[in-house]
Amino acid sequence: MKKEQIITRIRDNGLVAVVRAENEDMAGRITEACLEGGVSAIEITFTVPGAHKVIESLAKRFSEDQIILGAGTVLDPETARIAILSGAKFVVSPSLNTETVRLCNRYRIACMPGAMTIKEVIDCLEAGADIIKVFPGELFGPKIIKSIKGPLPQAELMPTGGVSVDNAGEWIKAGAVALGAGSSLTGGAKTGDYAKITEVAKQFIQKINEARSK
């Protein structure tokens, strides 16, 4: 699937599940629960032990029509290349590493570096980022999206951190093209309640769709 199609699908779905887990089995079960809840974009962070193996396993288990598989917490181009070879179709970073963006663009893989200030967002745009991860989102809340898009309406922003079902609609109304949700979505995994993840995923999707329809 082409890079443009991946980006469009992430925009359309509106939610990226940020998966941090203790092991491969947990990461797989979280992924399954998210997919059941209607979240197709799954970001396996490189804080997960053997993250590249998890990505590789999921890429074999699910087709591209079922899942948009990505890698998160990617700090350098070496890690990005490993993720891409394992099957990742998008790469997310907590901050901008220009060499990582260059590598992703070289292989036509969607790249989402992190930023918080106007200067950092401009740097991401100039480096060739596809979507900019506003992180950590909880520092300012949804108002940061509106503030950034004032002078930079062309910036495509995806907040991560502090994103919940309760404020999902506010982030979308402020101008976010998609949301990144971690513990607020996947928290049920800590107690083995994967059905809760599916339930919360459905609530997220509903809130996003409601905000977009108004």
N, C-alpha and C positions, 0 to 999 in steps of 0.2 A: 504494500500500500504506500502511495506517495506521501511525502511530507505534508503537502497541502491538505490532503485528505485526513491525515492524523490530526492536524491542527483544527480543521473544521469539525471533526467529531468531538474533540475536547470542548470546543466552544459550544456546540449543540447540546452535549450532555450537561455541561456546566459544572461538573464536580470531578475532582481528582482525589482518589483515596490515597492518603499517605500512609504506607504500611511500614510500621516499625514492629518487629517481632523478635522473640527470643531464639527462634529456630525456624528451619525450613517448613516443618509441619504447620506451625502456627501461622506463618506467612501465607501458606497455601489455603488454610481454612478461612483466614480473614478475606482473602481474595475471593473465594467462592461465595462467602456471605455478602460481600459488596456487589458482586455480579448479580446475585439473586435479588438484590435490592434496587437494581437498575443503574448501578455505577459501573461504567465500562472502562474508565481510565484508572489504571492501577499503577501507583508509583512505589516500587520496591526500593527502600532506602539502603544505602551502602553501610548503614549501621547494623543491618541484619547480618548475622554470621553467614558467610558463604552466599552473599546476596546475588552474585552472578550465577550461581547454581540454581537459586530460586527462580531467577528470571528465565534461565534456560529451561527449567522444568515446566514453568507456566506457559512458555512459548510453544512447547510441545503438546501440552494438554488442551490448550484453547486455540481456536482459530482467530485470525485477525478480525473477523466479523464479530466475534464474541468479546474480545478484549483489546484495549489499547494499552499496551504494556510499556512502562517506562522505568527509569532509574532515578533515584533521588539521592540527596547528600553527595553529589558528585563534585569533588573538589579540584580535580585536575584532568587533563586530557587522557592520561594513561587509564584512569578509571572509566572515563567516558568510552574509550575504545573497547575496553573489556565488556562494558554493559551493552554496547551496540552489537558486538560479536555474539553476545549471549541471547540477543533478541529484543533489546530495548528499542522502542520506536520514538521515545522522547527522553530528554535528559534534563533533570532539574538540579539546580545548585543553590546553596544558601546565599551566595554572593557571586560577583562577576569574576570569572577567570577567562580572559580573552582567548587564550589558547584552547580552552575547552569549547568555546563558541566557534572558533575557527575550525576545529576538528569536526564538530557536529555539522557545520555548513558544508565542509568538504564531502561528507558522506550523506548529506541531505537528510539529517535527522533533526527533528524539532528540538530547539534548545530554550530553556527557561531559567536564566540566571536570576539570582536574588538582588533586590535593591530596596532601599528605604527612602533615600533623599532624592530630590530633583536631579542633583548632579549624578547620582548613581544610575537613575533611570535613563538619563541622556547617554551616559557611558554605555549602558546596555544596548540602547537603540543604535548607537554608532558602531558597536561591535557586531551587530547583526542578529540580536536576540529576536526570537519569534514571539514569545510571550514573556513578560517580566513578572517574576514572583515577588510580590510585595511582602517582605519578611523582616522581622516578626510583626505580623499584623496586629497583635494585641496591644502594641505600644501606642497606637493612635486610633484604632478602630476604623469603621467604614469611611469616616470623614477624610482619611488620608488619600483614598482613591479619588474622591472628588477634587481634593486639593491638587493632586498630581495632574489630573486630566484637565485642569484649568489651563495651564500653560502648555501642556503636552497632550492634546486630545487624541493624537495618533497612537499613543502608548496603549498597548494591550496588556492589562494588568490582572494578575491572579493572586489575591491575598492568601497567605498561609500563616497559621498561628492565630489563635483567638477566633477562629471561624467555627460557628456552631449552628444548630438548627434554629435557635432563637434569633440569630442575627444574619442568617444567610440572605434573607430578602433585602436587608439594608445594604449589604455588600454589593448585591446585584444592582440595586437601584442607584447606588453611588457610581456605577460604571464598570464594575469588574466583569471581565468576559467569562471567567470561570472561578471556582473556589477550590482551594486545597484544604482538605480536612484530615486531621490525624486522629489524636486521641478522642476528640469529641464524636468521631464516627466509629472508631475501632476499639474503643475502651472495653466493650463487652468481652473481648478476647482474654482479658486479664482474669476473668472468672469463668472462662469457658462458655460464656453465653453468646454464641455466634448468631443465634436468632435475633438477638438484640441489635447486632450490627446491621442485619438485613432490614430490620424495622426502622432504624435511624437513617439508613441510606434512602429508604423510600420517603421519609419525612424531608430529608434534604432536597431530593429531586422535586418534591411537591412545592416546597418553599421557593426554589429557584424558578420553577415554571410559573408560579403565581406572580412572582415579582416581575418576570419578563412580560407577562400578559397585561400588566397595568400601565 
